[in-house]
Amino acid sequence: MDIPDGDLVRLARDGDPAAFRLLVERHGPMARARAARLCPQPDDADDAVQDAFLQAFIALDRLRDPDRFAGWLGGIVANVCRAQRHRAPLTLLGDWPENLHPASVENLPSAEDLDRADVLSRAVAGLPPGQRQAVTQYYYADQPAGQVGATPGAAKASLHKARRRLREYITAHRPDLIPAVSRRIPMTAVRIAHAGPWPGRTPDGKMAIDHGVLVIFADDAGHRALPVRLPRHDARFWVLLTRQEDRGEERLDDQREETTGRLLRAAGVTLTGVTVTELGPGVIATRIAVAGPDGTRPVTASLADGLTLAVIAGAPLAVDAPVMDRLARPVTGPDLLSQFRRQETPPGDSRQRFEPRNMAFTDGLDYWRLGGTFLRQGTGFDYSVTTGDGRAILAAAGPEPAGFASLAQDIFADDYRGRTVSFRGELRTTQEDGRAGLVLRVTSPRRSMPPPEASSGPGEDPAARIASATGTGVWTQYEVTAQVPADASLIRFGVFLEGGGQLELRHPRLTPLPPGGQ
């Protein structure tokens, strides 16, 4: 049975990070759908969702009825969307202390002990037979690892998988039972190796920040780098680090940053560290260690505000180790930035076309475009695309990438109006849950359809027709069809990938069906 929202809110107020993460996972789709409807620009929806969850986390103690978290969050999303063009003031609120877990008295099992044992028994019962047997023999019957499995190595593998499943079960169903010490997250020291406009300079040589700011954290000891994207309304952080000739229209017309530094020093406050953390899937924030006359307290702030204060105060930076381990990339050469330059596909002929081009990928990715929500969620580098041997390969950078990616072409619909079009292609993938395949989308200006970027996934886009691929690992032909109305303006065709792994495409074809054909 799922934990009610009210209980999760109370646990989060007590400092339980797993509880708030569950709230983000549970209400993220609702928040994203609401933001897509209310934001003036669809591209701003994901930024609004992240801002809304951060505001909700900071203001949890002001929620009068914890059971009404969903409605309260919806109101925050609406307010963020309405005020999206205006930068909110820096808000700092101290975090709450960790839970204190009761211990047994005189070695007798307490009610809490019995509760934990009952939850653990249910979790063990849900394990696969082999893992359940390994846990029972090793932990309950005290059998050595050599007798649990065919070999000690097999036993260790089974026990490792079982412990991971048990931890996931308890985190999802009873995060209040996780010991407080286990919630102390290790951190990785980093430095800001790069901060600049995303994607870079405009054709006339000026810096452009229409799509936000790219920040790269370097883990020199671990030879890793982590890229993150700041929304465009947080561009002031980049301005702090740039030379005046590179700032273009973005100048520090006031002295707010300098004033902030003077106020901190006058109050006897020292920032002893700023840590990049994750409140929930796709919700990145910073945890600021503030040392004052009464001791050191952790403070939660937005990513841009935390980094800005770190630069002003010269505070050391770190990233929570789980975030670093999941999203960072190894650095193998002297050029740190080479693998993080935005993966824009070559534009080829930038004019709109009336027929498909480069369908055999002989010219690389000319006329094809890499897109999707991953460019706004997460780091913006969760997917990549390459070509070779007449095929395109759309691949995820890790097992849990943010958002989804698409590789597609857009053409004018003039020659296809009033007909049914078919998009075929051979696909090869290891995805087994239908989160990869062909996509065909017809846009009509008179029909009320959200842009594709406003959807959380291809399957959520009402204007898209998809053919999901099965993870057989062999080349298989798929087909998807769509009716092109008389007022249609554009046709988009291509492939999509949502989740880990990769998808290969070869022999794509877009053709109109004969009259009466399906």
N, C-alpha and C positions, 0 to 999 in steps of 0.2 A: 504494500500500500504506500502510495506516495505521501511524503510529508506535506501538510497544508502550507500555504504561503505564509500564514501568520506565524507558524512555528519556525519556518526558515528565516523570517525577518527577525524574530527574537534571537535566534542563534547568531545571525549576522551582527546584530547589535552587540552581542557578547564577544565579538572578535573572531567568529568562525568563518574563514574564507571559503570553505567548501559550501557553506549554506548560501552565500550570495552567488557563487558560481552556478548553483542549481537554479536560482531565481533567473539568472541571465539565460541559461539554457532553456528554461521553461517559457519565458515571456519574450525571448529575442525575436521569434517570428512575428508575433503580434506587434511588437514595437517597430520592426522593420516595415511591415505592411502599412502601419499608420503613418510612419515617416514618409514612405513613398507617395502616399496620397496627399500629405500636407506640405511637404517641402516644395519651395518654388522651383527648384532644379532637382531632377531625379538623382543626379550624381551626389547630391548633398545628403541623401537619406542615411547612408551608413555612418557618416560623421555625426548626424543628429542622434542616431541610436547610441553611439558611443558616448556622446555628451550627456544624453538622458540617463544612461545607466550610471555614469560617474556622479551626476547630480543626485540621483536616487541613493547611491551608496553614502555620499557625504551627509545627506539629510535624513537618513533612516530614523534617527531619534525623534524627528519631528512628525513622523507618520503616526497619527492618533490611533487608527485602527489597522493593525498589521494584516488582518485578513483581507483588507481591500487594497493590497499592494498593486494588483493588476490595473485597477482603475486609476490609482494614484500615478503609476508609471505612465499610463496613457496620457494623462494630463501634462506630465513633464515633457513627454515627446512633443505634444502639441505646442507647448510654450517654447521649446527649443527651436522648432521649425519656424515659428512666427518671429523669433528674435535672431534668426540665423545670420543675418547680415551685420549684427552688432556683437562685438566681442564682450563676453560676460566678464565681470571683475573677478580677480583672483579670490578664491574662497578656500580657506584653510580650516579644517576641523580635526581635532585630535581623534585618533582611532581608539577603540575600546580595548580593555585588557583581555587576555585570553581566558577561556573557561578554566575553572578549577574543578578537577574531577575528584569525586569522593572516593576515599579508600576504605577497605574493610577494617573492621574493628576486632581486635583479638583473634585474627585469622578466621573469623566467621564470615561466610558470604553475605554481603549486604544486598539490598534490593537492586542496587545498581549492578552488582556483580552478576546476579541472576539474570538481569535484563540483557547484559552483554552476552552471557552464555547462550541465551535463547536466540538472539540475533545471529550470533556466530553459527549456531546449529543450522538455522535456516539458510545461511549463506553457504555452508559446507554442503547441505543437501542439494543446492542448485549447481554444484560443480559437475563437470563431465565425469563419467564413471572412473576413468583412470586417475584423474587428479583427486577425486574424492577418496579413492582407496589409498593413494599416497599420503594424503593428509591424515586420514584415520590411523594408518599404521605408524606414521612417523611421530605425530604429535599426541595421539591418544593412546597408542599401544607401545610407544617408546621403542619401536624397532629401529635398528640402525639403517642408514641410507642404503647400504649394500644389499639389505634384504627387502627393501621397498620396491625396487625396480630390477630389471634384468641386469643393469650395470649401475654403479654409483653415478655416472654421468646422466643416465636416463632418469634416475630418481631425482637428482638435483634439478633437471629440466622440468619435470612434472611438478615438483614442489614450488619452483619459481613461478610457473604459470598459475598454479593454484593460489599462491599468495597474492599475485597481481589481481586475479579475479575476485578474491575475497575483499581486497582493499577497494576495488571499484564498486562492489556491492554495498559495502558499509558506507562508503563515501556518498553513494547515491541515495541510500535509504535511511541511514542513521549517522549523519556526519557528526552529531553530538557525541558519539562514542569514540571518535578519533582522539587519541591522547594528545594533550597540548604540545608536548615536546616534539611529536612527529610533525606538527604543523610549522615548526621553525624551518623556514625554507633557506637552504644555502644560497649564497650569492656569488656572482662572478664579477670581479672588478673590470671595468671597461673605461675607455676614453672616447671622446667624440672625434672620430677620424675625418668626418666629412659632414657638412651641412650646406645644402644648396637647393635652389628651386627645382621643382619636379615639373616638367622633364629637363629644363635647362634654359638655354638662350633661344630667343626668337630669331627668325631669319635675318632681322636687321641688327643682330648682335646684342640686343638688350636682354636682361634677365627676365624670365617669365615665371610667375608663381601661381598661375591660374589653377594648377592641379595640386598645389600644396608644396611641402618642403620635404626633401629626402634627407634623413639623418642616418649616418652609419656609425655604429658603435664597434670598436675594435677590442677584442680580447687578445692582447699581445701574448700573454702566457700560453693560451690555448690555441693560438694561431687560427682564430675564428673572427668573423665579422657578422654583425646583425644589422640589417637595414630596417628602418621604420619610416612611415610616412606621416607627416603632420598635415592636418587640413589647412587649406589656404588662408583661413582666418587666423591661423596661428603663425603667420609668417614673421612676426616680430622676433621670434627666437633666432631665425636665420639672420635677420638684420644685425643682431648683436655680434655675430661672428664674422661678418663680411666687411670688406673694405668699402669705403664710401663710394668709389667709382663703380662698384658692382651693384649698388643698391637700387639704381634706377629711380622709380617713383617712391620706393619704400624708404623713407628716412625717419630717423628718430626726431620727430618734431617737438617732443617734450622730453622731460628728464625723469620719467616714471621709474625706469630701471635704476638710475643712479639714486633717486630718492629712496627706493625700496632698500637698497644696500645701506644707505645712511641710517634709515629707521631701524633696521635689524641691528646694526652696530650700537646705536644709541640705546636700544632696549637691552643690550647685553645678551643678545640671542646669537647663537652660532649654529650654522647648518653643518652637522657632522657627516652627512652623507645623503645622497639621493639615489633611490633604487627604482628601476623600472620594473613594474609588476603587472599582473593580469588579474583583473577582478572577475572575469568570466570570458567565455569565448569571444575574441575580437574586441574586448573592452580593456584597453591598455591604459594604465595610470602610473603615477609615481608615488612612492612612499618616502617622505622627507623626515630625516631624523633631526629634530630641533632641540638643541641644548640650551636651556635657560637657567635662571636662578633656582628653579624648583626641580631641576633634573632634565632628563631627555625624554621627549615624547615623539612617537611616530605620527606623522600628519599625512593625509591623503590629498593629492591635488592632480590636476590633469597632467598629461605628458608634457605639453608645451610649458605650462607654468612651472612644473618641477625642474625641467631642463633650464629654463630661464633663470630660476633662482640658483641653480647649481653654477651657472656661468657667472652670475653676479657675485656670488659668495665664494667662488673657487672651491666648492665642496666636491669631494670625491664621488664618482659615479659607479653604479653597479647595476646588474641585471639579475633578477631571480634566476637561479640555475635551471629550473625546469623550462622557463621561457627561452633561455639561451640555448639549452640543449635541443629544443624543438625547432627553433627558427634560425639559428645561426648557421653560417656556411663556412667551410674550411677555407683558409687563405693559403694558396700554394705558391704564388708568385709575388714579385715586388709591387705589382700594380694592384693595390687594394680595391680600387673602384671599378676595375674592368668588368667584373662579373655582376656588378650592381647597376650598371648603366641601364636605363629603362629599356625594356624589351619591346620597342616599337618596331613593327614589321616595316620593311622598306615601302614607301608610298607608291612607287611606280608612277603611273599616270594618275594624278590626283583628281581628274575629272570623272564625273559619274559615267558609268558604262551601260550599254544596252545588252551586252552578252557576256558570258563568263570568260575569264582569261586565266592563263597559266594553270590549267587543271591537271597537268602532269608534273607540276612543281619543277619544271626544267629551269625556270628563272628564280629558284629559291622561293621566297615568300612574296614576290611581287604580286600586287592586287589582293592579297589575303591580309587579314588584320587580326591580330591577337587582342582579345577583349575579355570582358567578364567582370563580375563583382570583385574578384580577387585584387584588382587594381586599386580598390578603395578600402577593402577590408584587409586586415593583417598588414603585411609589409609591402605588398605590391609585387613581390618576387616569388610568389608561391607556385607559379607555373611558368613554363618556358616552351618554346616550339622550335623545332629544327626540321630540316629536309634532307633527303638523300635517297637515291635509288628509286626516284619517282614516287615518293611517299612523304607525308608530313607526320611528324611525331609530336603530339601534345603531351607533355609530361608534368607531373607534380614534383615540386622540390623536396617534399617530405611526405610522411604518412598521413598527416592531418593538415592539409593546406587550407587557407581561409578562402571562403567563397567558391566560385566556379570559374572556369575559363572556357572561352570559345575561340575557334579559328574559323573565320567566315569571310565571304565576299558580299558586297552590296551591288545590285544592278537596278537600273530603271525597269519598271514593270510594263512599259508601253507595249512591247511586242507580245506580252503574255496575257493581257487583260481579257476577261471573259472566258478563260480557259483553265484547265487543271494542269499544274506543273508537277513534275516528278523529280526528286533529287535522290540519286543512287550513289552508292560508294561501298567499297570493300573496307571493312574495319577489322582490326585485331587488337584485343585488349585482355587484361586479366581482371578487370572489374567484374564483379559477380552480382552487384545489387542494382543494376540498371541505371547507374549514375554516369554513363558515357554513351554517346551515340550520335546519330545525325540530327540536325535541326533545320527546319525550313520555316521562315517567317515572312508573311506578306503584310505590308503596312498600307493602310488607307487613311488619308487625311480626315475624312468625314466620320470615321469610326473611332469611338472613344476607346483607345487602347493605350496602356502605359508603355513607355519605352522599354526595351528589353533589359536595360541596366537597372530598372526599378524592381525587378523580380529577384527573389532570393535564390532562384534556381531556374533552369530551363523549363522544368515541369510545372513551375508556378506561373509562367508567362502565358496568359490566355490566347495570345496571338501566335504562339509557336506551335508547330507540329513536330513531334520528335519520334524517332525510332531508336529505342534503347538497345544497346549491344549487350550480349552475354559474354561472360569471361571465359571463353573456351580456349583462348590462346592461339587460335588458328584464324586465317583470313576468312571472313564471312561477308556476303553481300547483304546490304540493308537498303530499304527504300522508304521514303516518306513523301506524301503528296499533299497538295493544298490547292484550294480554289482561289483564283486571282480575280477579285471583283473588278467591275468596269472602272471604278475610281481608284484602283490601287496605284501607289506611287513607287514603292520600293519592294524588292525581293531580297531577302538575306538567306543564304544557305551556307552550311558548314557543319562543324562537329563541336561537341561540348564534352567537358570532363569535369566532374565534381567529386573531389576526394583524391586519395592517393593513387599511385600507379601511373600508367600512361595509356594513350590511345593512338593507334596508327591509322592513317587514312591513305588509300590509293584508289586510282581510277574513279574520281568523283565525276558525276554527269548531271547536268540540269537540263531537262528536256520537257517540252509541252506534250501532253497526251493528245491523241487524236480525239475529235469530237465524239462524245459519248463514252470515252475511255475513263477508267477509274484508276 
